[in-house]
Amino acid sequence: MAVGNLSLRAVLSRGSAPPETVKDIAAGIAFVADDNTVLLLKRSPKEENFAGHWAFPGGKADDGETAEEAARREAIEEMGNVPIRTLRSLDTRDTPNGMEFTTFVCEGSPKFIPTLNGEHTDYRWASLDDLPQPMHPAVARTLAEGKLTGDKAASEDAQFRFYTPVKIGPKRSLTPEGFLLCEDVPIARIGELIYVGGEVPVDPGRDGLVRISRDEAQVFAPATVASFLGKPITVDHPDEDVTPSNWRSLSVGTIVAVRRGTGDLSDFLLADFLIQDEAAIAKVTAGNPEVSCGYDADYEQIEPGKGRQTNIIGNHVALVDKGRCGPRCFVGDNQSLTSTGGPPMGTKRTWRDRIMTAFKAQDEAALNEELDTMADEAEPQKLVIELKQPEVEKDDETKDDGEQPDVAALIQAMDEKFTAAITDIAGRLAKLEAGEVGETTDNEHGDKDDGETKDEEGEEEGKTDEEKSGKTTDSAGLKSEFTETLARAEILSPGIKLPTFDAKADQKKTADSLCALRRKALANAFKDDDRKEFVTPFVGDRPDFTKLTCDAAKQMFVGASELAKRANNRAQVFDNTRRAATDAHANSIKSINEAHRAFWKR
């Protein structure tokens, strides 16, 4: 068929657009530290494109990958398992070889040490005014535009600042009317939160608790951040959501400038509070109240006792005496405090301080990190404890510096000590299994109890040791029990996931948490071929740890951890002896102990 002098095919051909070319996707990440240095990698001389040039980690996307997914995968492939926080898309440009390259920014990144693969030969955290050469042209152009450090966002944010002529503190100021502006208030965090069974729609674990995790993709989701913007501040949580019908009676202020924190606060959602109620202003200025978000969310059960929180939509933020987020989420304004509510700057925090901060905040990740750090910091003292064996020291006339220690005597003494302890524990277990709990327990003077376990009200019978101690000791005693249990669990089952709980919770909840940890440590050790031998003397070959009473679990846990400790100490003795055998001037055990005692008494 023809139309005029043109065929139909020609007409259709002239009226159709040429097929669109789909470009390949590539992406990279600019890791920017708090000091505004940026991570650059030096490409291998074997690379086809820009060999020997400095550039961001990144590469081509696989089929079906988004640009961000490709950027994250490439970073891990090129540098190992490095921390990658929330990414901000910086720009997308065409490359000379026809690809579409998107650059993402990871702000507030820790200055990690990458483990490079064969694609790169060197790395550098470089200052923007001292870049290594030669630079990849596209990367050099991106850095020259000055968009990495968020200057544009900061300038835009400055347009919306409140007029507060009266400054009453570093983070607090007053409007002309007397309204109180509180800046940089942490209102939520990523990580794990602990609930009592029934508080959330997830089945509790054996300890009666539910551990709900929420990651940065949920806490910092655009919809979540926007949902808190402009929402009311309340004093304590109301019985229902804040709505137009009750807002006037409940609201004491407004939430503004909701955003993700940076640096030490990069795991937190921050906001500024404009508090307009006189009583609420007085409450804040009188102290540093904690905050607690009121929100709706969906929950996914991973297993009994564990769940995931998604689709968080804010309704209000309450000023409370104690929030679930912990003491790091508070309305603070003390210049002597760090950004995390720590001690005055310049004062070195001990590992005990750091562990208690993480413990009070129910921050399991932070607690595990500090326990790892604690092991490193405590190593010198640990050496003194392991070397100290006074019961097998030789007579003075046989303690020449060049003489080797009697390994057999050391091990024999250790065996006798631990055998006595295990025998005592085994006897107690036999009584427990026979139902004679309480009849063989020595009191603090070494006398036998009369078998009665009731107090004047008859309420003590059947309670665990932790519950009984909680009634007769202060919080320091309970913390000591918790610390000892953590230490023994790590000895028996290295790397075990340690529980977190509220130090102010009732004694029953604390006892349940400790009981669950002991059962879990026993079960983990029993499954480990290298550590099973520590557990089987107490539980046999086919134990059911879920049916152990808390008292029985405690006795078995202590016994098994003592056996594990003996094995560790024996290995240390052999190691020390080997080193002594190769050193002609090795010191005796006594002289080493004396030196360490003198050191720690300084």
C-alpha positions in Angstrom: 0.0 0.0 0.0 1.3 3.5 -0.9 0.4 6.9 0.4 1.1 9.5 -2.3 4.6 8.8 -3.5 5.7 7.2 -0.1 5.2 3.7 0.9 3.5 2.9 4.3 6.7 1.5 5.6 8.5 4.8 4.8 5.7 6.8 6.6 5.9 4.7 9.7 9.7 4.8 9.7 9.7 8.6 9.5 7.1 8.9 12.3 8.8 6.5 14.8 11.4 7.6 17.4 14.7 5.8 17.4 15.0 3.1 20.1 16.4 4.5 23.4 19.8 3.3 24.4 19.9 1.9 27.9 23.2 2.8 29.6 25.1 0.6 32.0 25.0 1.7 35.6 28.1 2.2 37.8 28.5 3.8 41.2 31.0 4.7 43.9 31.1 6.0 47.5 32.9 9.0 48.9 33.7 8.1 52.5 34.0 11.4 54.4 35.3 11.4 58.0 34.3 14.0 60.7 37.5 15.9 60.0 36.4 16.3 56.3 39.1 14.0 55.0 38.0 11.7 52.2 39.0 8.1 51.5 40.8 7.6 48.1 42.1 4.4 46.6 45.0 4.1 44.2 44.2 2.0 41.2 46.4 -0.9 40.3 48.8 -0.4 37.3 47.0 -3.4 35.7 43.7 -1.6 35.5 42.5 -0.7 32.0 41.1 2.7 32.9 43.1 5.3 34.7 45.8 2.9 36.0 47.7 4.4 39.0 45.1 7.2 39.5 43.4 8.0 42.9 39.7 7.5 42.9 36.6 6.5 45.0 35.9 2.8 45.6 33.2 1.7 43.1 32.4 -0.1 39.9 29.8 -1.4 37.5 26.4 -2.7 38.7 25.4 -6.3 38.2 22.2 -7.2 36.4 19.2 -6.1 38.5 21.2 -4.0 40.9 20.4 -0.4 41.8 23.2 2.2 41.8 23.3 2.2 45.6 23.3 -1.6 45.8 26.2 -1.6 43.4 28.1 1.0 45.3 27.8 -0.9 48.6 28.8 -4.2 47.0 31.8 -2.8 45.2 33.1 -1.1 48.4 32.9 -4.4 50.3 34.6 -6.4 47.5 37.4 -3.8 47.1 38.0 -3.1 50.8 36.6 -5.9 52.9 33.8 -5.7 55.5 33.9 -1.9 56.1 31.2 0.1 57.9 28.8 1.7 55.4 26.3 4.0 56.9 23.4 5.8 55.3 24.3 7.1 51.8 23.4 10.4 50.2 23.3 10.6 46.4 25.7 13.4 45.3 25.4 13.4 41.5 25.0 11.2 38.4 27.2 11.8 35.3 27.9 10.1 32.0 31.4 8.6 31.7 33.6 8.6 28.6 32.9 4.9 28.0 29.2 5.4 27.9 28.2 4.5 31.4 26.0 6.4 33.9 28.1 6.8 37.1 26.4 7.8 40.5 28.5 9.1 43.3 27.2 8.6 46.9 28.5 10.2 50.1 28.9 8.4 53.4 29.2 11.2 55.9 30.6 10.8 59.4 32.5 7.7 58.4 35.0 6.2 60.9 38.6 6.3 59.5 38.8 2.6 59.0 41.8 0.7 57.5 40.6 -1.0 54.3 41.8 -4.5 53.3 42.6 -3.9 49.6 42.0 -6.5 46.9 44.1 -6.7 43.7 42.3 -3.7 42.1 44.1 -1.2 44.2 47.6 -0.8 45.7 47.2 1.9 48.3 44.7 4.0 50.2 44.7 7.4 51.9 42.4 9.5 54.0 43.2 12.8 52.2 42.5 16.4 53.1 40.7 18.3 50.3 43.5 20.8 50.1 46.2 18.1 49.9 45.0 15.5 47.4 47.4 12.8 46.1 48.3 12.8 42.4 47.4 11.8 39.8 43.7 12.1 40.5 41.0 10.5 38.4 39.6 13.5 36.4 35.9 12.9 37.3 36.8 12.4 41.0 38.9 15.6 41.0 36.0 17.5 39.4 33.6 16.2 42.1 35.9 17.2 44.9 36.5 20.6 43.5 32.8 21.4 43.5 32.8 21.2 47.3 29.6 19.3 47.8 31.0 16.4 49.9 30.8 18.1 53.4 27.1 19.1 53.2 27.8 22.8 53.0 24.8 23.3 50.8 22.5 21.6 53.2 23.9 23.6 56.1 23.3 26.9 54.3 19.7 25.9 53.4 19.1 24.8 57.0 20.3 28.2 58.2 17.4 29.9 56.5 15.0 28.3 58.9 16.6 29.1 62.2 14.5 30.5 65.0 15.0 34.0 66.3 16.3 33.4 69.9 18.1 36.5 71.2 18.6 35.1 74.7 21.2 32.2 75.0 20.9 30.3 78.3 23.2 27.5 77.3 25.2 25.9 74.4 22.0 24.1 73.2 19.3 26.2 74.7 17.9 29.6 74.0 14.8 31.7 74.4 12.5 33.5 72.0 11.3 37.0 72.8 8.1 35.5 74.2 10.0 33.1 76.5 9.6 29.9 74.5 12.5 27.5 75.0 14.4 26.2 72.0 16.4 23.0 72.7 18.7 21.9 69.9 20.3 18.6 68.9 18.0 16.4 71.0 18.5 12.6 70.3 15.0 11.2 70.0 15.6 7.7 68.6 18.4 5.3 67.7 19.1 2.3 65.7 19.9 -1.0 67.4 18.1 -3.3 69.7 15.3 -2.4 72.2 14.0 -4.7 74.9 10.3 -5.2 75.7 8.4 -7.3 78.2 6.1 -9.9 76.6 2.8 -8.4 75.6 4.1 -5.0 74.8 4.7 -5.8 71.2 3.0 -8.4 68.9 6.0 -10.8 69.0 6.1 -13.9 71.1 8.5 -13.6 74.1 11.5 -15.8 74.6 12.1 -18.1 77.4 13.3 -15.2 79.6 9.9 -13.4 79.0 11.6 -10.7 77.0 11.3 -9.6 73.4 14.3 -8.1 71.6 13.3 -5.8 68.7 15.9 -4.6 66.2 15.5 -1.6 64.0 18.2 -0.7 61.4 19.2 2.6 59.9 17.1 2.0 56.8 14.0 2.1 59.0 15.0 4.8 61.6 16.3 7.2 58.9 13.7 6.4 56.2 12.4 9.7 54.6 8.9 8.9 55.6 9.9 8.2 59.2 11.9 11.4 59.5 9.2 13.5 57.9 6.5 11.9 60.2 8.1 13.5 63.3 8.4 17.0 61.8 6.0 19.4 63.3 4.5 16.8 65.7 3.7 17.7 69.4 5.9 17.4 72.5 4.1 16.0 75.5 4.9 15.5 79.2 4.8 11.7 79.6 2.9 9.5 77.1 -0.8 10.1 76.8 -3.2 7.2 76.9 -4.0 7.7 73.2 -2.4 9.2 70.2 -2.3 13.0 70.0 -5.1 14.1 67.6 -6.8 17.4 66.8 -9.4 16.6 69.4 -6.9 16.4 72.3 -3.9 18.3 71.0 -4.8 21.5 73.0 -4.7 19.6 76.3 -1.7 17.5 75.6 0.8 19.4 73.5 3.5 21.5 75.3 5.7 22.2 72.3 6.6 21.4 68.7 9.3 19.1 67.1 11.4 20.8 64.3 14.5 20.1 62.2 14.3 16.3 62.4 17.5 14.8 60.8 20.2 12.2 61.3 23.1 13.0 63.6 26.7 13.0 62.6 29.9 11.8 64.2 29.3 10.2 67.6 25.6 10.7 67.1 25.4 9.2 63.6 23.3 6.4 65.0 20.6 8.7 66.3 17.7 10.6 65.0 18.0 14.3 66.2 15.5 17.0 66.4 15.1 20.5 67.9 12.4 21.2 70.4 10.4 24.4 70.7 8.8 24.1 74.1 5.9 26.6 74.7 4.3 25.4 77.9 5.4 27.1 81.2 5.4 23.9 83.3 7.2 21.9 80.6 9.9 24.7 80.3 10.4 24.5 84.1 10.7 20.7 83.9 13.4 20.9 81.3 15.4 23.7 82.9 15.2 21.9 86.3 17.1 18.9 84.9 17.8 16.8 81.8 14.7 14.7 81.2 14.9 11.8 78.8 12.7 11.5 75.8 10.5 8.8 74.4 8.9 8.6 71.0 5.2 7.8 70.5 4.8 6.1 67.1 3.1 3.4 65.1 5.1 0.6 63.5 4.9 -2.8 62.0 6.6 -5.8 63.7 8.0 -9.0 62.1 8.7 -12.0 64.3 12.1 -13.6 63.5 11.7 -16.2 66.2 10.2 -16.2 69.7 11.9 -13.4 71.6 13.3 -11.7 68.5 11.6 -9.4 66.1 12.1 -6.5 63.6 10.5 -3.1 63.5 9.5 -1.5 60.2 7.4 1.4 58.8 7.9 3.7 61.8 5.5 6.7 61.7 5.8 9.3 64.5 2.9 10.8 66.5 4.6 12.7 69.3 7.7 12.8 71.6 7.3 12.7 75.3 9.4 14.2 78.1 9.9 11.3 80.6 12.0 10.4 83.6 13.2 7.2 81.9 12.9 6.4 78.2 13.4 3.1 76.4 16.0 4.7 74.2 18.2 5.0 77.3 20.1 7.9 79.0 21.7 9.0 75.6 18.3 10.2 74.5 17.8 13.3 76.7 17.3 17.0 76.6 20.8 18.1 77.6 22.6 21.3 77.8 25.7 20.8 80.0 28.9 22.1 78.4 30.9 19.7 80.6 29.2 16.7 79.0 30.2 15.0 75.8 27.8 14.5 73.0 26.9 11.1 74.5 26.2 12.4 78.0 29.6 11.2 79.3 31.9 12.7 81.9 33.7 16.1 81.5 36.0 16.3 78.5 39.6 15.6 79.3 38.6 13.0 81.9 39.5 9.5 80.8 36.6 7.2 81.1 37.4 3.7 82.4 36.1 0.6 80.7 33.8 0.2 83.7 32.3 3.6 83.0 31.8 2.8 79.3 30.2 -0.6 80.0 27.8 0.9 82.5 26.8 3.6 79.9 26.0 0.9 77.3 24.3 -1.3 79.9 22.0 1.5 81.1 21.1 2.4 77.5 20.3 -1.3 76.7 22.7 -0.9 73.8 23.9 -4.4 73.1 26.2 -3.5 70.2 28.0 -0.9 72.3 28.2 -3.3 75.3 29.8 -6.0 73.2 32.3 -3.5 71.8 33.3 -2.3 75.2 33.7 -5.8 76.6 36.1 -6.5 73.7 38.0 -3.3 74.6 37.9 -4.2 78.3 39.8 -7.4 77.5 42.6 -5.5 75.8 42.9 -2.9 78.5 42.9 -5.4 81.3 45.6 -7.7 79.8 48.5 -6.7 82.2 46.4 -7.4 85.3 45.1 -10.6 83.8 48.8 -11.8 83.5 49.4 -11.2 87.2 46.4 -13.3 88.1 47.4 -16.2 85.9 51.0 -16.2 87.0 50.2 -16.1 90.7 50.5 -19.6 92.1 51.7 -19.1 95.7 50.7 -22.6 96.9 53.4 -24.2 94.7 56.2 -21.7 95.1 59.5 -23.3 95.9 61.5 -22.7 99.0 63.8 -19.6 98.9 66.9 -21.7 98.5 65.6 -23.2 95.3 64.3 -20.1 93.5 67.4 -19.1 91.5 66.5 -16.9 88.5 67.9 -19.4 86.1 66.0 -22.3 87.4 62.9 -23.6 85.5 59.5 -23.8 87.3 58.1 -27.2 88.0 55.3 -27.4 85.5 54.0 -30.7 86.9 53.8 -29.2 90.4 51.9 -26.2 89.1 49.4 -28.3 87.2 49.0 -30.7 90.1 48.2 -27.8 92.5 45.7 -26.3 90.1 44.0 -29.7 89.6 43.7 -30.1 93.4 42.2 -26.6 93.8 39.6 -27.0 91.0 38.8 -30.6 91.9 37.8 -29.5 95.3 35.6 -26.8 93.9 34.0 -29.1 91.4 33.3 -31.7 94.1 31.5 -29.1 96.2 29.4 -28.1 93.2 28.6 -31.7 92.3 27.4 -32.2 95.8 25.1 -29.2 95.6 23.7 -30.4 92.3 22.9 -33.8 93.8 20.9 -32.0 96.5 19.1 -29.9 93.9 18.1 -32.9 91.9 16.8 -34.6 95.1 14.6 -31.6 95.8 16.6 -30.5 98.9 17.2 -26.9 97.8 18.1 -24.7 100.7 19.0 -27.6 103.1 22.7 -27.6 102.4 23.3 -23.9 101.9 25.9 -22.5 104.2 25.3 -19.1 105.7 28.0 -16.4 105.7 29.4 -17.7 109.0 29.9 -21.2 107.6 27.0 -22.7 109.7 24.3 -24.8 108.1 20.9 -23.2 107.6 18.0 -24.9 109.2 16.4 -25.7 105.9 13.8 -22.9 106.1 13.7 -20.6 103.1 10.8 -18.3 104.1 11.1 -14.9 105.6 8.6 -13.4 108.0 6.0 -13.2 105.3 6.9 -16.5 103.8 7.8 -15.0 100.4 11.3 -16.3 100.0 10.6 -19.9 99.1 11.3 -20.9 95.6 13.1 -17.7 94.6 16.4 -17.8 92.7 19.6 -16.6 94.3 19.5 -13.4 92.3 15.9 -12.6 93.6 16.9 -13.3 97.2 20.1 -11.2 96.9 18.1 -8.4 95.3 16.0 -8.2 98.5 18.9 -8.0 100.9 21.6 -6.2 98.9 21.8 -2.8 97.2 22.3 -2.3 93.4 26.1 -2.6 93.7 25.7 -6.2 94.8 23.4 -7.0 91.8 25.9 -5.4 89.4 28.7 -7.5 90.8 26.6 -10.6 90.1 25.9 -9.5 86.6 29.6 -8.7 85.9 30.7 -12.1 87.2 28.1 -13.9 85.1 29.3 -12.0 82.0 32.9 -13.0 82.7 32.1 -16.6 83.3 29.9 -16.8 80.1 32.7 -15.4 78.0 35.1 -18.0 79.5 32.7 -20.9 78.9 31.4 -19.8 75.5 33.7 -17.2 73.9 31.9 -14.8 71.7 28.5 -15.5 73.2 25.9 -12.8 72.6 25.5 -11.0 75.9 22.1 -9.8 77.1 21.2 -6.3 77.9 18.6 -5.2 80.4 17.4 -2.2 82.4 19.4 -1.9 85.7 16.3 -0.3 87.2 14.0 -3.3 86.3 12.5 -5.5 89.0 14.6 -8.3 90.4 12.5 -11.0 88.7 13.3 -9.7 85.3 17.0 -9.5 86.2 17.1 -13.0 87.5 15.4 -14.3 84.4 17.9 -12.6 82.2 20.9 -14.1 84.1 19.3 -17.5 84.1 18.8 -17.4 80.3 22.4 -16.4 79.8 23.7 -19.3 81.9 21.5 -21.8 80.0 22.6 -20.4 76.7 26.3 -20.5 77.6 26.0 -24.1 78.7 24.1 -25.0 75.5 26.7 -23.3 73.3 29.6 -25.0 75.1 27.9 -28.4 74.8 27.6 -27.9 71.0 31.3 -27.0 70.7 33.5 -30.0 70.4 36.4 -28.2 72.0 34.4 -27.1 75.0 31.9 -29.9 75.4 34.1 -31.6 78.0 33.6 -28.7 80.4 29.8 -29.3 80.5 29.3 -33.1 80.2 30.5 -33.8 83.8 27.4 -31.9 85.1 24.7 -32.5 82.4 25.5 -35.9 80.9 25.4 -36.8 77.3 21.8 -35.8 76.4 20.9 -32.7 78.4 17.7 -30.6 78.0 18.9 -27.2 79.1 15.4 -25.7 78.8 14.2 -27.8 81.7 16.9 -26.8 84.1 15.8 -24.8 87.1 17.6 -21.5 87.5 19.4 -22.7 90.6 20.6 -25.9 88.9 21.7 -24.0 85.8 23.7 -21.6 88.0 25.6 -24.4 89.8 26.3 -26.2 86.5 27.3 -22.9 84.9 29.8 -22.1 87.6 31.3 -25.6 87.6 31.6 -25.7 83.8 33.2 -22.2 83.7 35.7 -23.2 86.4 36.7 -26.2 84.3 37.1 -23.9 81.3 39.2 -21.5 83.3 41.4 -24.3 84.5 42.1 -25.3 80.9 42.9 -21.7 80.0 45.2 -21.4 82.9 47.0 -24.6 82.1 47.6 -23.4 78.5 49.0 -20.2 80.0 51.3 -22.0 82.3 52.7 -24.1 79.4 53.1 -21.0 77.3 55.0 -19.1 80.1 57.2 -22.1 80.8 58.1 -22.4 77.1 59.2 -18.8 77.0 61.1 -19.2 80.2 63.0 -22.2 78.8 64.3 -20.2 75.9 65.4 -17.3 78.1 68.6 -17.9 80.1 67.8 -14.9 82.3 64.1 -15.7 83.0 62.7 -14.4 86.2 61.1 -16.7 88.7 57.3 -16.7 89.3 57.8 -15.1 92.7 59.9 -12.2 91.4 57.4 -11.5 88.6 54.5 -11.4 91.0 56.5 -9.1 93.3 57.2 -6.8 90.4 53.6 -6.7 89.4 52.4 -6.1 92.9 54.7 -3.2 93.2 53.5 -1.8 89.9 49.8 -2.0 90.7 50.3 -0.4 94.2 51.8 2.7 92.6 
